[in-house]
Amino acid sequence: MSIRFYFDEHMPRSVAESLIKSGIEIILAVDVEMTQKDDDTEHLLYATENDLVMVTFDRPFAGRTMERSDHLGVICLSESLRNDIGGQIRVLSAFAASHSSETTNGQVFWLKS
């Protein structure tokens, strides 16, 4: 199955829009009324229930999630990408092209430029 991403509320809409144009399905937390929610108990659960790989910059959350396997996957982008929209698009496009939801289950991926 193709990768589908769930962007937490800190991910830029411009990145989502570019990836959507290239055929990658993305759900943004802000579009499904998931702002101000807890990462561990609400965001991750939403992503898992909807077969989505969660994308975040939240390193502490990603670190905690490494001890869990009850999710479809989490991608944590490095701080060096925070202001690099093109870099975010490149690494997420490459990830989507090289992974399927079957290969991400229960894993945390640390992506940098």
N, C-alpha and C positions, 0 to 999 in steps of 0.2 A: 504494500500500500504506500502511496506517495506521502511524503512528509507534509503535515499541516501544522502551522505554527500558531501559538497563542502568545501574543505580546503583552507583557504586563504593562501597567499604566505609565511606566517610564520610558517605554520604547517609542521612538518617533514615528508619527503617522507617515511621514515622507518615505521612510524605509519600507513600511508596509505597502504603500501605494506602488512603489517601484517593483517590489517582489510580486505583488498581485498581477501587475501588468505582464510579468514574465511567466505567469501561470501557477504561481505558488499560492495556496489558500492560506489566509491569515485571518485570525480573529483578534481584535484589539480589546483589551479589558475595558477601555473607556466606552466602547460601542455596545457592550453587553452589561452595563451597569455594575462593573466589578472594580470600581475605584474604591480606595480606602479599605481594601479587604486584606485579610491576613494571608501571607504567602503560603505558609505551611498547611493551613486548614481550609482555605477557600480558593485561592488562585490555583494551587496545584491540583486540588480536587476537581475544579471546573475543567482544567486542561485534560486531566485523566478521563473524566466522564465523557468528554467530547472528542477523544482520540487525537489530542493535540500535543505537540512538543512545546513546552514552555520556554520562552526566550526572555532573559532578564540581564541586568547589570548587577544584581544584588548578590555579591560574593558570599556574605554570611548565609543567606538562604540556600544558595547552591551548595555550599559546604555541608550544611545540615542535611540536604537532600541526598548527598552521597551515601548516607547511612540507610537510605530507604530504597525499596525496589517496587513500590506500589504506584508507579507513574509511567507514562509513555516516554519520558525523557525530559531533561532540562538542559538548555544551552545558556551558559553564562558568558557574556561578552566582556572582554578586558576593558579596563578604564581607558586604555589608549584608543579605543574605538568610539568612546562616548560622543565626541564631537566630529567624528569622521563618518558622515552619512554614506559616502561611497564605499568606505571600508566595511561598514555594517552590511551593506547590500552585497558586496563581493563575498564575504565569508559566509553569509547565510545562503546565498545562491549556491555556492560551492558545496555547502553542507547538504542542502536539499538535493543536489544532483548526485551526491555520493552516498546517501543514506536512505533507508526506507523506515517506516514506523516499526517494522519487525527488528531492525538493527539498533534501535535507540531505547527500547524498553528497559526501564529501570536504571538508565545510565545518566551521568552528568558529563557534559562536554564543556571544556574551557576553550573558547575560541579567541584568538587574537589576530591582529593584522599581519 
